[in-house]
Amino acid sequence: MLAIIGGSGLTKLATIEDPHRRVVRTPYGEPSGALTFGRLCGREVVFLPRHGHAHSIAPHEVNYRANIWALREEKATAIVSVASVGGIRADLAPGVLAVPHQIIDYTHGRRGTFFEGPDQPVTHVDFTEPYCPVLRAKLLAAATAAGEAVFDGGVYAVTQGPRLETAAEIDRLERDGAEMVGMTGMPEAVLARELGLSYAALSVVANFAAGRGNSAHEIDLKVIGAILEEAMQRVSRILDRCVECHDS
């Protein structure tokens, strides 16, 4: 079963059929909210809003371990993460969709592994390619089938939040090779890897990052909502096709 984690702008799936919610308990505490089960294009899916159904959980406060554990316990085998980002690269303008291929993690203090504690052996996981190449290919194929343009690839810098970055920080991220910036890509991706779940991301550019484009001097937070609202309609069409691809 495919799981979809929704970020800012996607707190529910409007196209889900016969939705029903279920509260799931985990050894790691409460997930961001009840899981919503239903069907997209006739296929079973499960949806979880990363920031809660009321969008009240900040990026650094998300219980990523509980979220990923709950999805695995409810028989999800793959996760598509939808998240808003700021565009660092000039062609990653507001409204653009991208399927990143790499991550640089700048977060701190987040519980980023299931392998900790006195009873756990030291365990390393390979993270050379943080996103599942098979699921990435399905996302890209779904976008093509839906007639939606997406960028294939991009390096996603994950910052702590909840504040946005300074222009100097974005300069640093760019020097490090980052092309987009968000706050929720880690430890979500590595936790999915630890539990053997396929994981890929669909990034929605909500604004130019600080010091870039029309955010050269200030990021206009008032217009982000309208950009995300329009973009999420395209995301929904891609998700519908992705469910079909995943089930085929």
GIMOPE-V123672 format. One record per backbone hydrogen bond with DSSP energy under -0.5 kcal/mol. CO is the residue of the C=O (numbers start at 1). NH is the residue of the N-H. Records with the same first field share a line. If there is no record, write none. Layout:
BEGIN
CO = NH, NH
END
This chain:
BEGIN
1 = 77, 78
2 = 46
3 = 80
4 = 6, 48
5 = 82
6 = 50
7 = 10
12 = 14
13 = 16
17 = 39
20 = 37
22 = 35
24 = 31
26 = 29
29 = 26
35 = 22, 37
36 = 47
37 = 20
38 = 45
39 = 17
40 = 43
43 = 40
44 = 2
45 = 38
46 = 4
47 = 36
48 = 6, 50
49 = 52
51 = 56, 57
52 = 55
56 = 58
58 = 61, 62
59 = 62
62 = 64
63 = 67
64 = 68
65 = 69
66 = 70
67 = 71
68 = 72
69 = 73
70 = 74
71 = 76
72 = 75
77 = 198
78 = 3
79 = 81, 200
80 = 5
81 = 83, 202
83 = 204
85 = 206, 207
86 = 88, 181
87 = 209
89 = 92
91 = 93
93 = 96
96 = 205
97 = 151
98 = 100, 203
99 = 153
102 = 156
104 = 106, 158
110 = 112
114 = 116
117 = 120
128 = 130
132 = 136
133 = 137
134 = 138
135 = 139
136 = 140
137 = 141
138 = 142
139 = 143
140 = 144
141 = 145
142 = 146
143 = 147, 148
144 = 147
151 = 99, 153
154 = 101, 102, 156
155 = 157, 179, 180
156 = 104
157 = 159, 182
158 = 106
166 = 170
167 = 171
168 = 172
169 = 173
170 = 174
171 = 175
172 = 176
173 = 178
174 = 177
179 = 88, 89
180 = 157
181 = 86
182 = 159
185 = 189
187 = 191
188 = 192
189 = 193
190 = 194
191 = 195
192 = 197
193 = 196
198 = 79
199 = 132
200 = 81
201 = 203
202 = 83
203 = 98, 205
204 = 85, 206
205 = 95
207 = 87
209 = 212
212 = 215
213 = 216
215 = 211
218 = 220
219 = 221
220 = 223
221 = 224, 225
223 = 227
224 = 228
225 = 229
226 = 230
227 = 231
228 = 232
229 = 233
230 = 233, 234
231 = 234, 235
232 = 236
233 = 237
234 = 238
235 = 239
236 = 240
237 = 241
238 = 242
239 = 243
240 = 244
241 = 245
242 = 246
243 = 247
244 = 248
245 = 248
END
